[in-house]
Amino acid sequence: MNTNRAKKNFLLLFWGKLVSQLGDGIFAIAMPWFILSITDSAIAMSTYLVIGNLSCGLGLILFGKKIDVWKKEKVMYITDFIRGIYLLLLYAIASMEFGNKLAFIYCGAILLNICAAAFNPASMSIIPMIIKKDDLVKGNSILGVLDNTISILGLTVGVAVYDFLGIKLVFLIAGISYICSAISEMFIKPEYVNCSENDSREQQSGIIEGLKYLKRHKNTLFIIVFALTWNYIYISLYAIYIPYIFNVIFAENIGSIGLIEMALGIGLIIGASLASRLDIRGNIYKNLTKVVIVQLPLFAGFTIAIFINKAINYETFLLTAFTILLFILGITVAIVNVNISVILQSETSANFLGRVNAIKSFGSLITMALGLLIGGIIIDHIPYEYAFSINSILFALLTIFMVKKFYHYSIDKKIVTDEVCD
């Protein structure tokens, strides 16, 4: 792969994601508030979010067969153009008075999330096609820093734009950002490997064959299972348990959660930056094992902090402890994400990479929904300290089970590497 061409492609992808994700972050914070402002209904807002998640899952199923057949860069810029045009239309009609405004917004949620279901696997699958294999760690690390930085910046800018300029300007900025991103992505020129007849048939085989592929490649399947199980444990802690105790138990204001989220976001940025400096290419499973082991006392730390706080009855201690723990956890989360992305990109056949990413994304939606649902049921029916304890025990069991597997994989990879060197 030509070095200059690889750099140009990566810069185009970087700037495209930078612009579109900034608009996406602004839109994501503003739209729920806009729905509340025109309906005064929490159900209307939650319906919008549910429609979005279901649409994304439907899109992953619909596009699972085609994601490895279509040109990745075309999928990216076409879906960005569609999202940009919709948001510009929304900007045009935002001030109009007609009865179906909410219906138009709900239809837009379907459109935006179906586009995201095609865009996300394509954007992940294109990375090994535009940069060298040796640069995958650095590339994923840079994109990880970008994702987390823009998430924080988008939320902050979104609140400011909505408060001072109104929802119309949010739609306009987000729409223009998608259009600009699409233009940048049009100039990406990935290197596609010429497929044999058998490879072509594999590309056409659909998402069921993607599942069969994972069944044949146990290491890749196990990495995805680990990621999905980890996601379930993490989402229930972060999205349910922590907001619950600060809101319901301690009646804190939203600033407490904002501080915790900011600490997590900064940790994610630092972790993604560190990942590029760690030598994880030589034995990536071994390094992933180390990070998972470090996370074990962090998850246990939340439970320990809960019981200490009950003993001393000092809420500031709990807020401080959770802020520190989530900051450190954010660092490890980013490193784990980079490791997993590199494993999938480097060890998955190019003919199945899109479908494998689609399967992982669809699985993430399911485990996220389960984490939110089951986590809510648990903490509503048992004392909150026991809910945190259950979470810590689950992660301990996951760590023991997965570390054993990762250790065997690291030994296998070392043997293979040594044989190749000999």
C-alpha positions as CSV (number, residue, x, y, z in Angstrom):
1,M,0.0,0.0,0.0
2,N,1.4,3.4,-1.0
3,T,2.4,5.4,2.1
4,N,1.2,8.8,0.7
5,R,-2.0,7.3,-0.5
6,A,-2.6,5.7,2.9
7,K,-2.0,9.0,4.7
8,K,-4.4,10.9,2.4
9,N,-7.1,8.3,2.8
10,F,-6.8,8.3,6.6
11,L,-6.9,12.1,6.7
12,L,-10.0,12.1,4.6
13,L,-11.6,9.6,6.9
14,F,-10.5,11.5,10.0
15,W,-11.9,14.8,8.8
16,G,-15.0,13.2,7.5
17,K,-15.7,11.6,10.9
18,L,-14.7,14.8,12.8
19,V,-17.2,16.9,11.0
20,S,-20.1,14.4,10.9
21,Q,-19.7,13.3,14.5
22,L,-19.7,16.8,15.8
23,G,-23.0,17.4,14.0
24,D,-24.2,14.1,15.3
25,G,-23.3,14.9,18.9
26,I,-25.1,18.3,18.7
27,F,-28.2,16.7,17.2
28,A,-28.3,13.8,19.7
29,I,-28.5,16.2,22.7
30,A,-30.9,18.7,21.1
31,M,-33.5,16.5,19.5
32,P,-34.9,14.9,22.8
33,W,-35.2,18.3,24.3
34,F,-37.0,19.6,21.2
35,I,-39.5,16.7,21.4
36,L,-40.2,17.5,25.0
37,S,-40.6,21.2,24.2
38,I,-43.3,20.5,21.6
39,T,-45.1,17.6,23.4
40,D,-44.4,18.0,27.2
41,S,-44.4,14.2,27.1
42,A,-41.6,11.9,28.3
43,I,-43.3,9.0,26.5
44,A,-43.0,10.9,23.2
45,M,-39.2,11.4,23.8
46,S,-38.7,7.7,24.8
47,T,-40.7,6.6,21.8
48,Y,-38.2,8.5,19.6
49,L,-35.3,6.8,21.3
50,V,-36.9,3.3,21.1
51,I,-37.7,3.8,17.4
52,G,-34.1,4.8,16.8
53,N,-32.7,1.6,18.4
54,L,-35.1,-0.7,16.7
55,S,-34.4,0.9,13.3
56,C,-30.7,0.6,13.8
57,G,-31.1,-3.1,14.6
58,L,-33.4,-3.6,11.5
59,G,-30.8,-1.8,9.4
60,L,-28.0,-4.1,10.6
61,I,-30.1,-7.1,9.6
62,L,-31.1,-5.7,6.2
63,F,-27.6,-4.6,5.3
64,G,-25.7,-7.6,6.8
65,K,-25.6,-9.4,3.4
66,K,-24.6,-6.3,1.3
67,I,-22.0,-4.6,3.6
68,D,-19.2,-6.8,2.2
69,V,-20.4,-6.4,-1.4
70,W,-20.8,-2.7,-1.7
71,K,-17.9,-0.3,-1.8
72,K,-17.3,0.9,1.7
73,E,-16.6,4.5,0.8
74,K,-19.8,4.7,-1.2
75,V,-21.9,3.4,1.6
76,M,-20.4,6.1,3.9
77,Y,-20.9,9.1,1.7
78,I,-24.3,8.1,0.4
79,T,-25.6,7.6,3.9
80,D,-24.1,10.9,5.1
81,F,-25.7,12.7,2.1
82,I,-29.1,11.2,3.0
83,R,-28.8,12.2,6.6
84,G,-27.6,15.7,5.7
85,I,-30.5,16.2,3.3
86,Y,-33.0,15.0,5.8
87,L,-31.7,17.4,8.5
88,L,-31.7,20.3,6.1
89,L,-35.4,19.5,5.3
90,L,-36.0,19.4,9.0
91,Y,-34.4,22.8,9.3
92,A,-36.7,24.1,6.6
93,I,-39.9,22.9,8.2
94,A,-39.0,23.4,11.9
95,S,-40.9,26.7,12.1
96,M,-43.9,25.5,10.1
97,E,-47.1,24.7,11.7
98,F,-48.6,21.4,10.7
99,G,-50.1,18.4,12.5
100,N,-47.7,15.8,11.4
101,K,-44.5,17.4,12.6
102,L,-43.9,14.7,15.2
103,A,-44.6,11.9,12.7
104,F,-42.0,13.5,10.4
105,I,-39.5,13.4,13.3
106,Y,-40.3,9.7,14.0
107,C,-39.9,8.8,10.4
108,G,-36.6,10.7,10.4
109,A,-35.5,8.6,13.4
110,I,-36.0,5.5,11.3
111,L,-34.1,7.0,8.3
112,L,-31.2,8.3,10.4
113,N,-30.6,5.1,12.3
114,I,-31.0,2.8,9.2
115,C,-28.3,5.0,7.6
116,A,-26.2,4.6,10.8
117,A,-26.6,0.8,10.6
118,A,-25.0,0.8,7.2
119,F,-22.4,3.6,7.9
120,N,-20.9,2.2,11.1
121,P,-19.9,-1.3,9.9
122,A,-18.6,0.2,6.6
123,S,-16.5,2.8,8.4
124,M,-15.0,0.1,10.6
125,S,-14.4,-2.2,7.7
126,I,-12.7,0.3,5.6
127,I,-9.9,1.0,8.1
128,P,-7.7,-2.0,7.2
129,M,-8.2,-1.1,3.5
130,I,-6.8,2.4,3.7
131,I,-3.9,2.0,6.2
132,K,-1.1,-0.6,6.6
133,K,-1.6,-3.5,9.0
134,D,1.3,-2.3,11.1
135,D,-0.5,1.1,11.6
136,L,-3.8,-0.4,12.7
137,V,-3.1,0.2,16.4
138,K,-2.1,3.9,15.8
139,G,-5.0,4.5,13.4
140,N,-7.7,3.0,15.7
141,S,-6.1,4.9,18.6
142,I,-6.4,8.2,16.8
143,L,-10.0,7.5,15.8
144,G,-10.7,6.5,19.4
145,V,-9.4,9.9,20.6
146,L,-11.5,11.6,17.9
147,D,-14.7,9.7,18.9
148,N,-14.5,10.5,22.6
149,T,-13.4,14.1,22.2
150,I,-16.1,14.9,19.7
151,S,-18.7,13.1,21.9
152,I,-17.9,15.5,24.8
153,L,-17.6,18.6,22.5
154,G,-20.8,17.7,20.6
155,L,-22.8,17.5,23.8
156,T,-21.4,20.8,25.1
157,V,-21.9,22.7,21.8
158,G,-25.3,21.1,21.4
159,V,-26.5,22.5,24.7
160,A,-25.1,26.0,23.9
161,V,-26.5,26.1,20.3
162,Y,-29.9,24.9,21.5
163,D,-30.0,27.4,24.4
164,F,-28.8,30.5,22.5
165,L,-29.7,29.8,18.8
166,G,-32.7,27.4,18.9
167,I,-33.4,24.1,17.4
168,K,-33.5,25.3,13.8
169,L,-29.8,26.2,13.9
170,V,-29.1,22.7,15.4
171,F,-30.7,21.1,12.4
172,L,-28.8,23.4,10.0
173,I,-25.4,22.8,11.6
174,A,-25.9,19.0,11.8
175,G,-27.2,18.8,8.3
176,I,-24.3,20.8,6.9
177,S,-21.8,18.7,8.9
178,Y,-23.1,15.5,7.3
179,I,-22.9,17.0,3.8
180,C,-19.3,18.2,4.4
181,S,-18.4,14.8,5.7
182,A,-19.9,13.0,2.7
183,I,-17.8,15.3,0.4
184,S,-14.7,14.4,2.2
185,E,-15.5,10.6,2.1
186,M,-16.0,10.8,-1.7
187,F,-12.3,11.2,-2.2
188,I,-11.3,8.1,-0.1
189,K,-9.7,5.5,-2.4
190,P,-9.3,2.2,-0.6
191,E,-7.4,-0.8,-1.9
192,Y,-9.8,-3.7,-2.6
193,V,-8.3,-7.2,-3.1
194,N,-9.4,-8.9,-6.2
195,C,-11.8,-11.7,-5.3
196,S,-11.8,-15.2,-6.7
197,E,-15.1,-16.8,-7.7
198,N,-15.3,-18.5,-4.4
199,D,-14.6,-15.3,-2.6
200,S,-17.4,-13.6,-4.6
201,R,-19.8,-16.3,-3.6
202,E,-18.8,-15.8,0.1
203,Q,-19.5,-12.0,-0.2
204,Q,-23.0,-12.7,-1.5
205,S,-23.8,-15.4,1.2
206,G,-25.4,-13.1,3.7
207,I,-25.3,-12.6,7.5
208,I,-26.1,-16.3,8.2
209,E,-22.8,-17.2,6.6
210,G,-21.2,-14.5,8.7
211,L,-22.4,-16.3,11.8
212,K,-21.1,-19.6,10.4
213,Y,-17.7,-17.9,9.8
214,L,-17.6,-16.9,13.4
215,K,-18.4,-20.5,14.4
216,R,-15.4,-21.7,12.4
217,H,-13.1,-19.0,13.8
218,K,-13.4,-19.5,17.6
219,N,-10.9,-16.7,18.5
220,T,-12.9,-14.1,16.7
221,L,-16.2,-15.4,18.1
222,F,-14.8,-15.4,21.6
223,I,-13.6,-11.8,21.3
224,I,-17.1,-10.7,20.3
225,V,-18.7,-12.7,23.1
226,F,-16.4,-11.1,25.6
227,A,-17.1,-7.6,24.2
228,L,-20.9,-8.1,24.3
229,T,-20.8,-9.6,27.9
230,W,-18.6,-6.8,29.0
231,N,-20.9,-4.3,27.4
232,Y,-23.9,-5.6,29.4
233,I,-22.1,-5.3,32.7
234,Y,-20.7,-1.8,31.9
235,I,-24.0,-0.3,30.6
236,S,-26.0,-1.4,33.6
237,L,-23.4,0.2,35.9
238,Y,-22.9,3.4,34.0
239,A,-26.4,4.1,32.6
240,I,-28.6,2.7,35.4
241,Y,-27.0,2.2,38.8
242,I,-24.9,5.3,39.1
243,P,-27.6,7.8,37.9
244,Y,-30.1,6.0,40.1
245,I,-28.2,6.4,43.4
246,F,-27.3,10.0,42.8
247,N,-30.8,11.0,41.7
248,V,-33.1,8.8,43.7
249,I,-31.1,7.9,46.7
250,F,-29.1,11.0,47.3
251,A,-31.3,13.5,45.4
252,E,-28.2,15.2,43.8
253,N,-28.5,17.7,41.0
254,I,-27.5,16.8,37.4
255,G,-24.1,18.5,38.0
256,S,-23.0,15.4,39.8
257,I,-23.7,13.1,36.9
258,G,-22.1,15.7,34.6
259,L,-18.9,15.6,36.6
260,I,-18.8,11.8,36.5
261,E,-19.5,11.8,32.7
262,M,-16.8,14.3,32.1
263,A,-14.3,12.3,34.1
264,L,-15.2,9.2,32.1
265,G,-14.9,11.1,28.8
266,I,-11.4,12.5,29.7
267,G,-10.3,9.0,30.7
268,L,-11.5,7.6,27.4
269,I,-9.5,10.3,25.5
270,I,-6.3,9.5,27.5
271,G,-6.8,5.8,27.1
272,A,-7.2,6.0,23.4
273,S,-4.0,8.2,23.2
274,L,-2.1,5.7,25.4
275,A,-3.2,2.7,23.2
276,S,-1.1,4.0,20.3
277,R,2.0,4.1,22.5
278,L,1.7,0.6,23.8
279,D,3.4,-2.2,22.0
280,I,0.3,-4.3,21.6
281,R,1.0,-5.6,18.1
282,G,3.4,-8.3,19.2
283,N,1.0,-10.2,21.5
284,I,-2.3,-8.4,21.5
285,Y,-4.2,-11.1,23.5
286,K,-1.6,-10.9,26.3
287,N,-2.0,-7.1,26.5
288,L,-5.7,-7.4,26.5
289,T,-5.5,-9.8,29.4
290,K,-3.5,-7.3,31.4
291,V,-6.1,-4.6,30.9
292,V,-9.0,-6.8,31.8
293,I,-7.2,-7.8,35.1
294,V,-6.7,-4.1,35.9
295,Q,-10.4,-3.5,35.4
296,L,-11.3,-6.2,38.0
297,P,-10.5,-4.0,41.1
298,L,-12.1,-1.0,39.4
299,F,-15.5,-2.7,39.2
300,A,-15.0,-4.0,42.7
301,G,-14.1,-0.5,43.8
302,F,-17.6,0.8,43.1
303,T,-19.1,-1.7,45.6
304,I,-16.4,-1.0,48.2
305,A,-17.0,2.8,47.9
306,I,-20.8,2.2,48.4
307,F,-20.3,0.3,51.7
308,I,-17.6,2.8,52.9
309,N,-20.1,5.6,52.2
310,K,-22.8,3.8,54.1
311,A,-20.5,3.6,57.1
312,I,-19.3,7.2,57.1
313,N,-22.5,8.7,55.6
314,Y,-20.6,11.3,53.6
315,E,-22.0,11.8,50.1
316,T,-19.0,13.9,48.8
317,F,-16.8,10.9,49.4
318,L,-18.9,8.7,47.1
319,L,-19.0,11.4,44.3
320,T,-15.2,11.8,44.6
321,A,-14.6,8.0,44.6
322,F,-16.9,7.4,41.6
323,T,-15.3,10.2,39.7
324,I,-11.8,8.8,40.2
325,L,-12.9,5.2,39.4
326,L,-14.7,6.2,36.2
327,F,-11.8,8.3,35.1
328,I,-9.4,5.3,35.5
329,L,-12.1,2.9,34.0
330,G,-12.4,5.2,31.0
331,I,-8.7,4.8,30.3
332,T,-8.9,1.0,30.4
333,V,-12.2,1.0,28.3
334,A,-10.5,2.9,25.5
335,I,-7.5,0.5,25.5
336,V,-9.8,-2.5,25.4
337,N,-11.8,-1.0,22.5
338,V,-8.6,-0.4,20.5
339,N,-7.3,-3.9,21.2
340,I,-10.6,-5.5,20.1
341,S,-10.9,-3.4,17.0
342,V,-7.4,-4.3,15.9
343,I,-8.0,-8.0,16.5
344,L,-11.2,-8.0,14.4
345,Q,-9.6,-6.0,11.6
346,S,-6.4,-8.0,11.4
347,E,-7.7,-11.5,11.9
348,T,-11.1,-11.4,10.1
349,S,-11.2,-12.2,6.4
350,A,-11.8,-9.1,4.2
351,N,-14.8,-10.9,2.7
352,F,-16.5,-11.2,6.1
353,L,-15.3,-8.0,7.9
354,G,-18.4,-6.0,7.2
355,R,-20.7,-8.8,8.3
356,V,-18.7,-9.5,11.5
357,N,-18.8,-5.8,12.4
358,A,-22.6,-5.8,11.7
359,I,-23.1,-8.8,13.9
360,K,-21.0,-7.2,16.7
361,S,-23.0,-3.9,16.4
362,F,-26.4,-5.8,16.4
363,G,-25.2,-7.8,19.4
364,S,-24.2,-4.6,21.2
365,L,-27.8,-3.2,20.7
366,I,-29.2,-6.4,22.3
367,T,-26.8,-6.4,25.3
368,M,-27.3,-2.7,25.8
369,A,-31.1,-3.2,25.9
370,L,-30.7,-6.1,28.3
371,G,-28.3,-4.2,30.5
372,L,-30.7,-1.3,30.7
373,L,-33.8,-3.4,31.3
374,I,-32.4,-6.0,33.7
375,G,-30.3,-3.4,35.5
376,G,-33.4,-1.3,36.1
377,I,-35.4,-4.2,37.4
378,I,-32.6,-5.3,39.7
379,I,-32.0,-1.9,41.3
380,D,-35.7,-1.3,41.7
381,H,-36.3,-4.5,43.7
382,I,-33.2,-4.9,45.8
383,P,-31.0,-2.6,47.9
384,Y,-28.7,-0.6,45.7
385,E,-25.5,-1.8,47.4
386,Y,-26.4,-5.4,46.5
387,A,-27.1,-4.4,42.9
388,F,-23.5,-3.0,42.7
389,S,-22.2,-6.2,44.4
390,I,-23.9,-8.4,41.8
391,N,-22.3,-6.3,39.0
392,S,-18.9,-6.7,40.6
393,I,-19.3,-10.5,41.0
394,L,-20.4,-10.8,37.3
395,F,-17.3,-9.0,36.2
396,A,-15.1,-11.1,38.4
397,L,-16.6,-14.3,36.9
398,L,-16.1,-12.8,33.4
399,T,-12.5,-11.9,34.2
400,I,-11.6,-15.4,35.5
401,F,-13.2,-17.1,32.5
402,M,-11.9,-14.8,29.8
403,V,-8.4,-14.3,31.1
404,K,-7.9,-18.1,30.9
405,K,-9.0,-18.0,27.3
406,F,-6.9,-15.0,26.4
407,Y,-3.9,-16.6,28.0
408,H,-4.3,-19.7,25.8
409,Y,-4.8,-17.5,22.7
410,S,-1.6,-15.5,23.6
411,I,0.4,-18.7,23.8
412,D,-1.0,-19.9,20.5
413,K,-0.2,-16.6,18.8
414,K,3.3,-16.7,20.2
415,I,3.9,-20.2,18.9
416,V,2.7,-19.2,15.4
417,T,4.8,-16.1,15.4
418,D,7.9,-18.1,16.5
419,E,7.3,-20.7,13.7
420,V,7.0,-17.9,11.1
421,C,10.2,-16.3,12.3
422,D,12.1,-19.6,12.2
